[in-house]
Structures are given as C-alpha cells and as structure tokens.
C-alpha cells in the first residue's frame, strides 16, 4: 500500500487509537506519497459533544494537512452497539467506493480484541468467534491488533496528541464498556 498511486483512508473517530494511526500514516505519506484521507462518521448520539468531536477531527486534519471527509448520522437512528457498528461499516464501504480507495484502516487494538473475545464468549460463539478480530475484511485492514491501548496512550503523550475522549465510554450500560471497565480489570487481578 505504500506507493504514490495508492489511496488509503483511516476510520477516524479522533480517539486515542485512531489519532495515533492517522499520525503514523501521515508521517509515512510524507515518505511514500500515497493519498491519505481521514473518514469521520459522526454517530450523533451525544448532541453537542458529538459535533465538537467532529470539529476536533476536522481541525486536527486541517492542522496536519490531511484530507478530511465526514458524514453525520440521523439522530433518530437506533442507539445500540450493533446498529452503530452496522452503520460504521456501511460508511466505510461507501467511502472506499467514493474515493476508489485501495484500503481503509481502522485502529482496533489488542485491547479491542480482548473485549471482543470476552463479549463473544458471553453471548455464545463458535470457533470462528474465538479467533477475535480479523486483521482484514475485504479492503478494510486493522494494522494495530498487536498494540495495546496502554502503548497507544504512551504514543499520544510522547507525540503531544490530544484525542477526543468519548464520554459514553464510561457508560457501563453498553456491553463493551462494561467488559472494558469492569470485567477486564478483574481478569488483570488474576493474571
């Protein structure tokens, strides 16, 4: 993918993981001259906070000379993790087509894989579900699956990046947040 004729999109929420990935790719684009685009989907769940996060994403891209594309979902969309994921991947596939992109990269980490695995175990899964998050799904790639959230936070600090901090990540009514905030710390006590 590191060739001048390539088009690479980053799924950019502005959070710790995606701002780190976008920064690394911006640095690589200076060397390899591929076209880099940040694709931001505003889920529009948290009103003004969501709008501010979208603006922060745009500002980061303007300051770093990164092409920025965004869409905002209708506020009446169902507010569930499953629906948000469906709409996000629909957005990803649409912008891959819109920009004739060679790849769209997401910033899923080792920590996301752990959450996914536990979530699938709780819900019931087969062998396929036990594999965790796939590193590739069509033109969607996940290059950060071997990197922990802690490593990402250190990278952000060292590079003076100021990510969005989605307040809904603290709301344990969402299963993934409950796993992240309650269950994984208990696992860490064991090992």
Secondary structure, DSSP 4 states (H G I P E B T S, - for coil): --STT-EEEEE--SSHHHHHHHHHHHHHHHHH--EEEEEEEE--SSTHHHHHHHHHHHHHHHHTT-EEEEEE--TTS---HHHHHHHHHHHHHHHHHHTT-SEEE----HHHHHHHHHHHHHH---HHHHT-S-SEETTEE-TTTTS-HHHHHHHHHHTT------GGGG-TTSHHHHIIIIIHHHHHHH-
